[in-house]
Structures are given as C-alpha cells and as structure tokens.
Amino acid sequence: MFINKINYSPWLWGFLGAIFITLVFYLIQVLGMQSWSGPWYFMKSKWYFVLPLILSFAIQMGLFRAIHLQAKRAGAVLVASGGVSTTAMIACCLHNLVLVLPILGLSGVVVFLSVYQNYVFIFSILFSLGGLIFIWLKYRQHRDKCNLIN
C-alpha cells in the first residue's frame, strides 16, 4: 500500500507556526491572568513586543520547512529546532504566572519579571533574531550544498 504524502509549502508552515505560537502565548497568559479577555488587551497594548516574536517564529518555521524539503530532495537528514523562539515567547509570558510562582517559592522571580518586563521582551526579541539569523545561515548553507549536488 502506498501512502501519498503532501509536501506542504514553507509559507503554510510559517503561517501555522504563527498561529501556534500566538495560541501558546495566549493560553499561557490565560493561565496566569485567569481571564480570557486579559491577554487580548495585553497583546493590544504590547503589540510592538509581541508581533516581532510571532513573526520571528513564523519565519523560522518556514525556513525550517524549506531546509527540510531541500534535504529531502537531496536525500539528506535534517535536524534543527525552533526552540529559541519558543523559549523566548514563554520567557515573555512568565510574568503572568504571578499567582502560581509564590506558591512555588519563587516570589523574587515574580518581582523581577514584573519590574523588568520590557527588558525581558527586548532580550527575547534579540534571542529570536539570533535564532532567525542562525536558521537563515543554515538555510543558505544547505541551499548551496543542494545546488552543488544537483
């Protein structure tokens, strides 16, 4: 029996990655704020921090898929990760777990994340950009190798 696999485009992977990371970000905030509307207002007020993180993750997902498709055509195996962007997004959301962290004995972390929230966002954006540059360089390197093989 043959299974027909569909090769989804890198654009679709990027789009789905953006939806996925937005949902993760939203649900973590819902957990911390204990409100369904609070995260929406937070995202509206901090869009200039949230949007670059979402776009960076989406681009990384698209590049990951493009590398995967090139590797498949060349008969190679691909190992990569979007963990940098995911970790950066989660780090940005941790300040919302204010109600849970003191129970865990981490009240100092709550104060730090609340006071330095904008700096945590900036740090996370820089890490996401670093991850984006890294995967872009891997994409170019892999593309050049695949062009030499073909």
Backbone as CSV, one residue per row, in Angstrom:
resi,resn,N_x,N_y,N_z,CA_x,CA_y,CA_z,C_x,C_y,C_z
1,MET,0.833,-1.172,0.000,0.000,0.000,0.000,0.884,1.244,0.000
2,PHE,0.584,2.168,-0.889,1.352,3.399,-0.996,0.588,4.546,-0.336
3,ILE,1.317,5.326,0.410,0.725,6.498,1.053,1.232,7.730,0.322
4,ASN,0.322,8.548,-0.131,0.686,9.762,-0.847,0.925,10.882,0.163
5,LYS,2.168,11.288,0.309,2.492,12.362,1.253,2.362,13.710,0.554
6,ILE,1.828,14.660,1.274,1.688,16.008,0.741,2.849,16.835,1.275
7,ASN,3.534,17.525,0.376,4.623,18.412,0.784,4.064,19.817,0.961
8,TYR,3.765,20.163,2.187,3.224,21.484,2.472,4.304,22.540,2.286
9,SER,3.900,23.694,1.813,4.864,24.742,1.494,5.428,25.385,2.760
10,PRO,6.620,25.956,2.652,7.194,26.690,3.789,6.311,27.862,4.225
11,TRP,5.571,28.453,3.282,4.685,29.561,3.631,3.574,29.088,4.563
12,LEU,3.022,27.916,4.263,1.973,27.363,5.114,2.520,27.026,6.495
13,TRP,3.720,26.456,6.536,4.339,26.144,7.822,4.570,27.422,8.625
14,GLY,5.004,28.474,7.976,5.202,29.749,8.671,3.901,30.300,9.219
15,PHE,2.856,30.231,8.402,1.546,30.713,8.825,1.025,29.909,10.015
16,LEU,1.124,28.583,9.915,0.674,27.728,11.013,1.545,27.919,12.258
17,GLY,2.836,28.166,12.055,3.723,28.448,13.185,3.314,29.714,13.912
18,ALA,2.923,30.748,13.148,2.469,31.999,13.756,1.205,31.777,14.571
19,ILE,0.274,31.001,14.027,-0.962,30.702,14.758,-0.641,29.905,16.021
20,PHE,0.232,28.904,15.892,0.587,28.065,17.031,1.216,28.879,18.158
21,ILE,2.219,29.697,17.844,2.920,30.436,18.899,2.007,31.502,19.504
22,THR,1.087,32.050,18.717,0.119,33.008,19.256,-0.811,32.315,20.242
23,LEU,-1.258,31.114,19.901,-2.115,30.359,20.816,-1.382,29.976,22.095
24,VAL,-0.120,29.554,21.960,0.679,29.214,23.144,0.820,30.448,24.036
25,PHE,1.174,31.564,23.436,1.336,32.819,24.171,0.030,33.196,24.870
26,TYR,-1.079,33.109,24.145,-2.388,33.460,24.694,-2.777,32.541,25.853
27,LEU,-2.611,31.238,25.661,-3.023,30.280,26.693,-2.173,30.378,27.956
28,ILE,-0.883,30.662,27.802,-0.040,30.863,28.983,-0.506,32.101,29.745
29,GLN,-0.878,33.134,28.991,-1.373,34.336,29.662,-2.736,34.109,30.306
30,VAL,-3.590,33.330,29.659,-4.886,32.994,30.264,-4.661,32.265,31.579
31,LEU,-3.718,31.337,31.590,-3.402,30.602,32.811,-2.929,31.544,33.914
32,GLY,-2.065,32.496,33.563,-1.525,33.415,34.561,-2.503,34.480,34.999
33,MET,-3.234,35.058,34.038,-4.155,36.143,34.367,-5.504,35.636,34.859
34,GLN,-5.805,34.385,34.594,-7.096,33.774,34.928,-8.246,34.587,34.346
35,SER,-8.053,34.977,33.095,-9.052,35.755,32.377,-8.905,35.445,30.889
36,TRP,-10.040,35.365,30.179,-9.983,35.118,28.740,-9.786,36.404,27.959
37,SER,-10.174,37.540,28.516,-10.041,38.807,27.795,-8.757,39.554,28.152
38,GLY,-8.181,39.282,29.312,-6.960,39.974,29.732,-5.805,39.845,28.746
39,PRO,-5.517,38.634,28.253,-4.424,38.502,27.286,-4.653,39.288,26.001
40,TRP,-5.902,39.410,25.571,-6.205,40.183,24.363,-5.818,41.653,24.564
41,TYR,-6.173,42.221,25.705,-5.820,43.614,25.983,-4.307,43.772,26.166
42,PHE,-3.691,42.764,26.763,-2.237,42.801,26.923,-1.551,42.805,25.554
43,MET,-2.009,41.928,24.665,-1.406,41.863,23.327,-1.637,43.160,22.551
44,LYS,-2.804,43.776,22.746,-3.075,45.052,22.085,-2.161,46.151,22.608
45,SER,-1.891,46.146,23.914,-1.077,47.216,24.482,0.420,46.997,24.255
46,LYS,0.840,45.748,24.096,2.268,45.431,23.898,2.527,44.820,22.520
47,TRP,1.738,45.198,21.520,1.850,44.599,20.191,3.243,44.758,19.607
48,TYR,3.924,45.853,19.908,5.250,46.117,19.354,6.309,45.177,19.931
49,PHE,5.999,44.485,21.015,6.888,43.432,21.533,6.432,42.054,21.052
50,VAL,5.124,41.841,21.040,4.580,40.521,20.725,4.717,40.207,19.231
51,LEU,4.413,41.161,18.378,4.430,40.918,16.937,5.798,40.479,16.401
52,PRO,6.906,41.123,16.799,8.207,40.634,16.310,8.512,39.200,16.745
53,LEU,8.082,38.822,17.929,8.305,37.450,18.390,7.490,36.453,17.566
54,ILE,6.256,36.802,17.287,5.409,35.919,16.485,5.958,35.804,15.063
55,LEU,6.321,36.931,14.456,6.854,36.901,13.089,8.175,36.157,13.012
56,SER,9.025,36.334,13.994,10.308,35.632,14.010,10.097,34.128,14.067
57,PHE,9.182,33.689,14.909,8.896,32.257,14.999,8.320,31.741,13.685
58,ALA,7.419,32.502,13.077,6.799,32.080,11.821,7.848,31.956,10.711
59,ILE,8.750,32.914,10.626,9.799,32.855,9.605,10.714,31.669,9.853
60,GLN,11.039,31.418,11.116,11.886,30.264,11.428,11.202,28.959,11.042
61,MET,9.904,28.860,11.266,9.179,27.650,10.875,9.192,27.481,9.362
62,GLY,8.992,28.563,8.626,9.030,28.490,7.170,10.405,28.093,6.653
63,LEU,11.452,28.669,7.235,12.814,28.307,6.829,13.131,26.863,7.186
64,PHE,12.666,26.427,8.341,12.872,25.031,8.732,12.248,24.099,7.702
65,ARG,11.037,24.414,7.281,10.361,23.576,6.280,11.088,23.625,4.939
66,ALA,11.576,24.800,4.546,12.318,24.912,3.287,13.591,24.067,3.336
67,ILE,14.296,24.093,4.449,15.505,23.275,4.603,15.128,21.800,4.552
68,HIS,14.037,21.452,5.214,13.595,20.053,5.228,13.279,19.563,3.817
69,LEU,12.590,20.374,3.023,12.256,19.974,1.660,13.508,19.849,0.793
70,GLN,14.469,20.769,0.973,15.725,20.668,0.226,16.483,19.410,0.611
71,ALA,16.516,19.109,1.897,17.228,17.923,2.367,16.570,16.663,1.822
72,LYS,15.255,16.670,1.758,14.522,15.517,1.249,14.852,15.276,-0.231
73,ARG,14.920,16.361,-1.001,15.262,16.236,-2.415,16.687,15.754,-2.609
74,ALA,17.573,16.148,-1.697,18.982,15.766,-1.814,19.268,14.429,-1.145
75,GLY,18.275,13.867,-0.464,18.466,12.583,0.196,19.219,12.688,1.507
76,ALA,19.159,13.824,2.159,19.872,14.026,3.428,18.882,13.989,4.588
77,VAL,19.425,14.027,5.794,18.609,14.044,7.000,18.776,15.406,7.653
78,LEU,17.698,15.949,8.166,17.723,17.282,8.751,17.435,17.211,10.232
79,VAL,18.242,17.923,11.010,17.995,18.062,12.441,18.099,19.550,12.757
80,ALA,17.020,20.132,13.268,17.019,21.553,13.629,15.941,21.771,14.675
81,SER,15.845,23.011,15.150,14.889,23.283,16.210,14.414,24.720,16.139
82,GLY,13.180,24.930,16.562,12.642,26.271,16.726,12.558,26.615,18.195
83,GLY,13.368,25.949,18.990,13.317,26.097,20.440,13.679,27.474,20.942
84,VAL,14.534,28.190,20.214,14.949,29.521,20.671,13.749,30.448,20.715
85,SER,12.965,30.479,19.654,11.808,31.373,19.618,10.741,30.950,20.614
86,THR,10.522,29.656,20.724,9.515,29.177,21.676,9.908,29.545,23.095
87,THR,11.167,29.342,23.433,11.650,29.686,24.766,11.552,31.191,25.007
88,ALA,11.860,31.986,23.995,11.768,33.438,24.133,10.329,33.866,24.379
89,MET,9.385,33.258,23.659,7.982,33.610,23.860,7.517,33.216,25.259
90,ILE,7.907,32.037,25.709,7.490,31.582,27.041,8.118,32.456,28.120
91,ALA,9.369,32.866,27.928,10.026,33.746,28.901,9.280,35.063,29.028
92,CYS,8.719,35.527,27.936,7.956,36.776,27.978,6.653,36.624,28.748
93,CYS,6.118,35.425,28.779,4.815,35.193,29.415,4.926,34.882,30.896
94,LEU,6.103,34.562,31.377,6.247,34.077,32.747,5.790,35.078,33.805
95,HIS,5.849,36.367,33.489,5.440,37.349,34.491,3.955,37.231,34.813
96,ASN,3.182,36.571,33.934,1.752,36.412,34.168,1.432,35.311,35.169
97,LEU,2.421,34.518,35.527,2.192,33.437,36.478,2.404,33.930,37.917
98,VAL,2.028,35.176,38.152,2.235,35.822,39.448,1.546,35.067,40.574
99,LEU,0.391,34.484,40.304,-0.353,33.803,41.358,0.233,32.441,41.706
100,VAL,0.920,31.809,40.758,1.433,30.463,40.976,2.857,30.476,41.534
101,LEU,3.696,31.381,41.076,5.112,31.378,41.450,5.366,31.553,42.949
102,PRO,4.619,32.402,43.669,4.873,32.477,45.116,4.611,31.158,45.838
103,ILE,3.642,30.410,45.365,3.363,29.098,45.965,4.572,28.188,45.789
104,LEU,5.249,28.331,44.669,6.434,27.526,44.394,7.686,28.085,45.076
105,GLY,7.526,29.192,45.805,8.667,29.798,46.483,9.506,30.669,45.564
106,LEU,8.917,31.145,44.501,9.647,31.943,43.518,9.113,33.374,43.439
107,SER,8.821,33.963,44.597,8.258,35.319,44.596,9.258,36.350,44.083
108,GLY,10.544,36.111,44.262,11.564,37.023,43.717,11.541,37.051,42.205
109,VAL,11.264,35.906,41.599,11.162,35.831,40.141,9.974,36.654,39.664
110,VAL,8.880,36.613,40.412,7.693,37.382,40.060,8.014,38.871,40.040
111,VAL,8.677,39.344,41.086,9.032,40.762,41.169,9.947,41.144,40.018
112,PHE,10.951,40.323,39.761,11.903,40.600,38.675,11.180,40.682,37.334
113,LEU,10.347,39.685,37.040,9.667,39.658,35.742,8.647,40.780,35.613
114,SER,8.034,41.186,36.719,7.067,42.282,36.664,7.751,43.625,36.456
115,VAL,8.844,43.836,37.162,9.541,45.124,37.074,10.262,45.275,35.736
116,TYR,10.900,44.199,35.287,11.733,44.267,34.084,11.066,43.626,32.869
117,GLN,9.747,43.699,32.804,9.000,43.065,31.725,9.458,43.541,30.344
118,ASN,9.596,44.843,30.147,10.006,45.351,28.839,11.407,44.897,28.471
119,TYR,12.292,44.815,29.453,13.649,44.330,29.176,13.649,42.844,28.824
120,VAL,12.770,42.085,29.464,12.650,40.658,29.130,12.144,40.513,27.699
121,PHE,11.201,41.360,27.314,10.720,41.340,25.933,11.851,41.663,24.953
122,ILE,12.597,42.701,25.233,13.698,43.096,24.336,14.731,41.983,24.245
123,PHE,15.089,41.406,25.379,16.034,40.289,25.410,15.509,39.113,24.586
124,SER,14.216,38.829,24.711,13.605,37.734,23.966,13.594,38.013,22.470
125,ILE,13.324,39.249,22.092,13.350,39.616,20.671,14.760,39.457,20.115
126,LEU,15.760,39.867,20.885,17.139,39.701,20.423,17.501,38.229,20.248
127,PHE,17.070,37.386,21.186,17.322,35.949,21.047,16.598,35.378,19.834
128,SER,15.373,35.831,19.603,14.633,35.364,18.435,15.317,35.789,17.144
129,LEU,15.816,37.011,17.111,16.548,37.461,15.927,17.822,36.653,15.734
130,GLY,18.492,36.326,16.837,19.677,35.466,16.748,19.327,34.101,16.184
131,GLY,18.216,33.531,16.644,17.754,32.249,16.115,17.373,32.347,14.652
132,LEU,16.775,33.472,14.270,16.399,33.690,12.879,17.633,33.785,11.987
133,ILE,18.631,34.521,12.439,19.877,34.628,11.673,20.545,33.264,11.551
134,PHE,20.561,32.517,12.645,21.171,31.187,12.633,20.503,30.270,11.617
135,ILE,19.165,30.217,11.641,18.482,29.306,10.728,18.552,29.816,9.290
136,TRP,18.624,31.135,9.085,18.798,31.689,7.735,20.155,31.274,7.168
137,LEU,21.192,31.350,7.993,22.521,30.928,7.538,22.540,29.435,7.234
138,LYS,21.846,28.638,8.052,21.749,27.201,7.787,20.990,26.948,6.480
139,TYR,19.954,27.716,6.248,19.192,27.586,5.011,20.073,27.875,3.796
140,ARG,20.795,28.988,3.856,21.678,29.344,2.732,22.761,28.297,2.528
141,GLN,23.353,27.832,3.619,24.395,26.810,3.543,23.833,25.532,2.929
142,HIS,22.667,25.135,3.365,22.050,23.912,2.854,21.636,24.082,1.399
143,ARG,21.122,25.252,1.056,20.723,25.521,-0.334,21.915,25.434,-1.269
144,ASP,23.054,26.006,-0.837,24.256,25.963,-1.664,24.760,24.530,-1.846
145,LYS,24.709,23.734,-0.783,25.129,22.324,-0.885,24.204,21.544,-1.810
146,CYS,22.915,21.813,-1.718,21.964,21.107,-2.579,22.142,21.510,-4.032
147,ASN,22.497,22.766,-4.296,22.737,23.196,-5.660,23.989,22.536,-6.235
148,LEU,24.984,22.274,-5.395,26.201,21.585,-5.867,25.907,20.126,-6.211
149,ILE,25.013,19.502,-5.443,24.682,18.101,-5.670,23.879,17.967,-6.971
150,ASN,22.946,18.876,-7.166,22.095,18.806,-8.373,22.830,19.440,-9.492
